[in-house]
Amino acid sequence: MFFIKAILMSILPFYSIEFPVNLLPKEFTYVEFKQGHEMGKRTITADEETYTALQKVVSVERQGWRYDLVTYAPNRMFNSPKMKINCLDNALIVNYEDNDGWIQISKKGVPCPTADLQPRK
């Protein structure tokens, strides 16, 4: 199904979808990469400022996402078993699992929150 949607997206440049905010998990593992190497990671929970900022971004930027077939190098990642968000300099790349399997969507011009690798005390 994702492949058919991706083909439609390439034929119809105006075709866009809505971010599935209801699938946003309550916890992520935040991982930072530099030149393909993991620099560090930690757990981000729903009661943290970084999680709240990420939730706000995807809620405000809910419209205008596109199916995406491109492979991206990891940068700043928010990972969970059913959703992975890759924060690039000027875009968010989101992989998530739904009833049709794994889907990748992206949106350019979206800010991404960062997290300290050490939790605040």
N, C-alpha and C positions, 0 to 999 in steps of 0.2 A: 504494500500500500504506500509506504514512504517513497518508493521509487516512482510510482505513478504521480504522486504529489510533486516530487522534485522535477519531473519532466514537465508537468503543467507550469511550474514556477519558471522554468527556463523558456517556455513558449510564451507565457503571459507575464511580462515583466511587472505588471501592476498587482499580481496575485500576492497577497500577504495573509498572515494568520495572526491570531492573538496568542500572547504568552500564556501558558497554562498555570496561572498563579495558584490555583487549587492544588497543584502537584508539588509546590515548593515544600521540601522537607523541613522538619523542625530542627535539624542539626546537620552541619556540614563538617567535613575535614577540609580546612584551608591549607593549601600547599602552594609555596612559591618556588618558581623555577628560574634559573638563569642559564641561558645557552643550553637548554635541554637537561640541565642537572637540577635535581631537587635541592633546594637551599634550606628547607625546613617546613614543618607543618604543625598544626594544632587543631583542636576541635572548636568549632564555633556553634554556640547554642542560640536558641530563639530569644533569650533574654539579654543578649549582648548587642552593643551599639552597631557593630559591623553587620550582624544579621538583620537588624532593623533597617539599616541603610540599604542593604541589598534588597530586602523585601519592598521597600519604598520605591527603589529604582524600577524593579520589574512590574510593580503595580502602576506606576506613573507611565512607564514605557510599554504598557500592555499591548498596544496596537502596532502594526507595521512590521512584524517579524517575518522573515523569509526562510523557506526551506533552503538548506545549504548542503552541498555535496563535497565541499572543500575540506581537506585535512589541515588542521592548524597545530602548530607547536604549542605546548602548554606554556602559560605565563604565570598568571595568578589564578589558581583553580579553587572552586568550591565544589567538593565531591561528596556524593552520598550514593547509596546503592542504586537509586532510581533517577538521579539527576546529577549532571556535571556541568558547571558553569566555568568557562574559560574567559578570563578578562584580558583582552588585548588593549593596546593603547587607545583605540577609538571604537571598539566594538565588543559586544558580548556574544559568545558562541555557547549555545546551550544544547546539550544532549540529554534527552529524557526518555523514559520508558512509559509507554501507554499500552492500550489493548492491542495496537498494531505492531508493537515491538519498539525498538529504539528509533528516535527521530532526532535530527539535528536541525536547529534553527539558529539564525543570527540576526543581529541588528547593529548597524553602524551608528556612530555618534552618541553612544550611550555611556555615561560615566559608570565606573565600577568602584565600589568601596574597596579599601585595603584593610588588612588586619595586621596587628603586631604578631610576630611569631610566638612571643611569650604572652600568655594571658595576663591581663591587668589584675592587680590585687587590690 
